[in-house]
């Protein structure tokens, strides 16, 4: 159905363009280099025959595949993001193609002894006999989410070239800055004009998700007082030591590396400081909204308790909500999840319906009025040098997109 060589070449042409976003730049998009891929995609979408192709001033690309049926069905959409995570470099990506993978350890970089091994990443063993695309050990790959971009473009091209497959109007959008939490901020839901959509931004084959974390960021600032250490008794206040006490006051088992499924966490992802001032940067996550609120209150309570005990206001906590669990917006329209589930089953994929331990553009878009479950794009080990994607998973994700388009035209006939 889908040409393996073509989808591989398309994916590689996208990942070799550096589109890393920048969490510290308020501009939109946060990096100029995202425009390179955006302009390439706009040109490509026109070439394959899509209509209303628009690249706007904020680096959002929208396009239309017109209906080829003579009756009305809901307009649906497919969405992916073009940026890659700032957690690891996306510059000079050099993909390696492993044909007919046999379950062995893959040497990513012999010189630096960087190895992608199934002894550690046992998901690799699912893909024996398949073609796997990896990094060279020096960068991330960018399957998050250029695999999703590849699948949407390939599916649209396939539908254009196979008019015997009936479908209603389909809208697609590629967004910037998803990895820094801004991908949906300037998304024009009204202009997009879909009744519902799917983000192609999940991981392994079969994933189908309509629940995600409630999310907040927290910045904890501890003030100290520097005095010559030889004369510091009763005078020095070491903010680093207070910061250590604050860290250990939080539940030590409620961290990312010790939680799974629906379990929430506090994640300390950055720390900087000296005696005079220390700053702790956290993210707070929980699927349950009440537990999410309790987590935020706990961080403030610990600060208040410390300040009271120290008899000074030395600890300040600033908490900002980032996004919320889309489940609340999807449950009333669960048929959109069931359509994707049916399609997967019909093409031999076992749906893996589970909560996202993170967020996608879909979570914010659902709260903006565009219900938006998340479908697998096929990649594994996102945001690092061990990222990989099986080509066969990208082919199956493309087939899911085509199948959903057809299924909607059948269900609403």
N, C-alpha and C positions, 0 to 999 in steps of 0.2 A: 504493500500500500504506500508507505512513505519511503522515499529513496534514502538509504542509509548514508551513502557517500555525500549526498547533497546536504543532509541535516548536519553531518559532521563538519563539512566545510563551512557552512553558515555559522555554526556555533564558534568555531575557531576564529572566524573573521570578526566576531563580536568580542571574544574574550581577550584578543590581542590588542584591543583598544583600551587604554587605561581610563577608567571612569570613577575612580575612588572619590567618594564624597568627603566633606570636611565638617565635622561637628562644631567647629569653632567659628565658622563663617556664616553670618546671618543672611548673606546674599542668596538669591534664588536663580539658578542652582548654586550650590555651595562651591562648586569647582567649574571652571571654564571648560575643562576637558570633557565634561559630560556632553557638551554640544557636538563633539566630533561624532560620537555614536548616534546621537539624536538626528543629526543631519543625514547621516548614512541611512538610517532607518526610514526617514521621511522619503528619501529618494527611492529606496527599495520598495516601499509600500506602493508608491505610484507605479513603479515598473511592473509589479506583479498584478496590477489591475484594480487596486482598491480606490475608492472614491472619498471625497471630502478629507483628503490628507492634510493635516494642519500641524505645524510645529509652532507653538505659541511663544510668547516672550518669556515664559517661565520654564521652557524646556520640556513641556508636556507634548507628546505626539498623540494625536487622535486620528482615526480613520474609520471608514465604513465599508463593509461588504454588503451590498444591497441584497434585499430579499429576491429569491428566484421562484417564489410561489405566488398564487393569485388570491390568497386569503390572508387575513391579519393574524399574526401571532406576536407574542411579546418580543420586544427588542432586548437582546441579551448582550453582555459584554465580556471581554477577556482582558486582563490587566497584568502587566509585569513591570518591574523596575529596571532601569538601565545602570544605576550606580552600583559600585561594589563597596564593601565595608572598609572603613578606615582602621579596623583592628589589625590588618596586615596588608602589606603593600600589594597593589594591583598593577604596578609598573613593570613593563617588559615580561609579560606572561608568556611562557614558552611551553605550550601544552605537549604532553607526550601521549601517544596513542598506543594502547596495549591491546593487540588483537588476540582473540581466543584466550582470554585470561584463564589460568588453570589453578587458581587458589594459592599461588605462591606469594612470597613477599616481593613487592615491587620496589626496585631501587630508584628513588627519585633523583638523588644526587650522590653519586659514588664518592666524589671528592670530599664531601662534607658528611658522608655516612648517614644520609637522610633516607629512611626506608618506610614505605607504606606497607605495613604487615597485617595480615589477618589475625595474627596472634593478639594484636591490640585492637584493631578495627575489624571485628568479626563479621560485620555486615558485608564485607568484601566477598565472603564465601557464597552469598546469594547469586553472584554474577559469574560463576564459572561458565566458560564457553562464550562469554559476551565480550564486546569491545569496550574498554574502559579508557576514559580520558583523564589524565592526572596532571599535576604540576611538575616542574623540574625541581621542586623543593625550596625554591627561593621566593615564591610569591603565592598568593592565593590563586585559584583558578578562575572564579567569577561565574561559576554555574548558578550561584545566588546573585542575580537572578537572570543571567543571560541565557541559561537553559530555558527559562520561561519565555523570554523574548523570542528565542529561536523557535520554540514550539508554536507560539501564536502566529508568527510570520509564516512558518511552514504550513500550518493548518489553513490559514487564509489562502495561501497560494494553491494548496490542494483543492480547496472548495471552488476557487476561481476556475481551475483547470478541469473540474469534474462537476459540471452543471447538473448531471443526473442526480446528484445528492441534493435533496431539497432542504431549504433552510429559510428562516426569516431574516430580517435585518440584524446584522451583527456589528457591534461597535468594539473597537479595540483602543487601548491606551497604554502608552509606555511612560512611566513617571520617573522623575529625578529624585534624588535625596531620600529614598526610602530608608536607607541604612542609618541615617541620622535623624529619623523620626519625622521628616517633613514631607514625605512623599504624597500624602493626601491633603496637605494644608491648602494648596491652591488648586486642587482638582475641582473642575466645574461640573458638578453632577448634572445640572440642568442641561448644559451643552452636550454632555456625553449622551444623555437621552435614553439610557437603558433602564428596563424595569428591575433587572438584577444583573450581577456580574460574578465572575470567578477570577480570583488572583491565581496565577500559575507560579506559586512561590513556595511550595512545600518541598519536602526532602524526598525520602525514598519512595519508590514506586508503590502506589496504592493509597498514599496518604490523602485523606479527605477531612478537612478540619473546619469547624464552625464555632469553636471555643478558643479563646486566647486569654492571656493574662490581663488583669487590671495592672496598670503600670504607673509608677511615679519615680521621680528622681529626688534625691536628698543630698544636700550639701551641709555638712557639719563643720562649723568653724570654731576652733578652740583657741582662745587667746591666752598667752602666757606673759611672763615678764622676765627679761634677761638681766642678770646681775653677774658680775665677776664670780666665777665658781668658788674662788677662794674665800669669798665673803658673802656667800649666798644664803646661809642659814636663816630661815624665817623670811627671806625676801624673794628668792627666785621662785617663779612658777613655770615649770617645764611643760609646755603645751603638748610635747610629744608623749610624755608619760600619761597625761590626762587622756590623750587620744587613745592610747593603748587600753586604758581602763574602760573607755567608752566602747571600744570595739568588743572587748570581752564581756561587756554587760549585755550585749545582744545574744539571742539564742545561738549557741555555737553549732548546732546541728541543722539550723535553718539557713543553709547556704547552698549555692547551685550544685556544688560537687557532692552534696549529701541528700539531695531531694530529687523526686521524679514525679511523673504523672500530674496529679492535681496539687501537689505540695508546693507551697509558696516559699519565698526566701528573701533574705537581705543579702545584697551582693556589694561588697566593698571593691570597687574597680580602680580606684586611684587614691593615692595618698601623697601629700607633699607637706613639707613643713620644717620648722626649726624650733628652738626653744620659745621664741616669741609668738609664733603662730603656726598652727597645723590645720590643714583642710582635708577632710575625708569626703570622698564622693561615692555615694551609694546609688544603686537602683533597688526599688522595692517591687516585688511581684507576688500576685496571688490571683487565682481564678475566682475564688469566692469574694464577693464585694465586701461583706462584713469583716472577713479576716484581713482583707486589704486595708480597710479603714483602721482596724486594730493595730496593724503593723505601723502605719504612719503615726498613730497616737503613741505607740510604744517608744519610737525613736525620740519623740518630743518629751515624753515622760522621763526617760533616762537622762536627757539633758537637764530637765527641771530638777530632778533629784540630785544630780551632781552639783548644780549651781547652788541649791539649798545647802548641801553639805559643805561646799567650799565657801559658802557665804559671799559669793561673788557671781555675777553673770558672766562666766567665762566661756560657756558653750552656747552657740546659736545654731538652730536647725532651720534650714529653708527647704520646704518640700513642694514640689510641683507635679501635678498629675500630668501624665503623658498620653495614655489611651486607656480604653475600657474594654471589657469582655464583650465581643460581638454576639455572644449567645443570645442575649436579650433581644437583639434585633433579628436574629435568624429563626428562632423558634416559631414566630408567627407565620413564617414562609418556608417551612421545612421541605416543601415540595421541591425547592431548588437544590437542596442537598440530595433528595431522593433521586432526582434526575441524573445527577452525576454518579451516584451510587449504582443505579441501574446500568448506565453506560459502561462503567468499569466492569461490572459482572458480565455483561454481554461480550466483552472483548477479552475475557479471561483474566481479569485482575481482581484480586481479593481486596476489597476496600478496607483500609486501616483508618477507622474513624476514631480520632483521639484529640485531646486538647493540644493546642499549640503552646509550647513552653517559650513563648515570645510574642511578637506581634507582627502584623503585616499591614500594608496599606488597607487591606480589607476591613480591619477592625475599625479604623477611623472612617472609612467610606460607609460602613454600615450605619454609623451614627450620623452621617451626613445625608442619609436617605437612600443609599444604594446598597442593599443587602449583598454581601460579598464573601461567600465561603472561599476556602483556600484548597487548591488541588496540587498534588505533587508535581515537581518539575524534574525530579530524578537525582539530584545531587546529594552528596554526603560530606560531612566534616567541613561545613561552611566556615568562612572567615579565617582560614589558615592554610598552611603549606600542604596539609594532608587532604585537601579537598579533591574530590573526584566525581565523575558522573559516567554511568554506563550509557552508551549511545542507544541501546535498546530501550532504556527507560524513557529517553527523550522521544523516541518513536512512539511508545505507548501513550505518553502524555499528549502528543499531537493527535493520536487517534481518539483520545478522550474528548478533545476540543471538537473535532469533526463530529463525533458521536453525539455530543450534547446539542450541537447546532441542528443535527438531523432529528434528534429525539424531541426537541421543543416543537419543531414543525409538525411532528406526528401527534403529539399530545394535545395540541391546540387546534387541530384541524376541525 
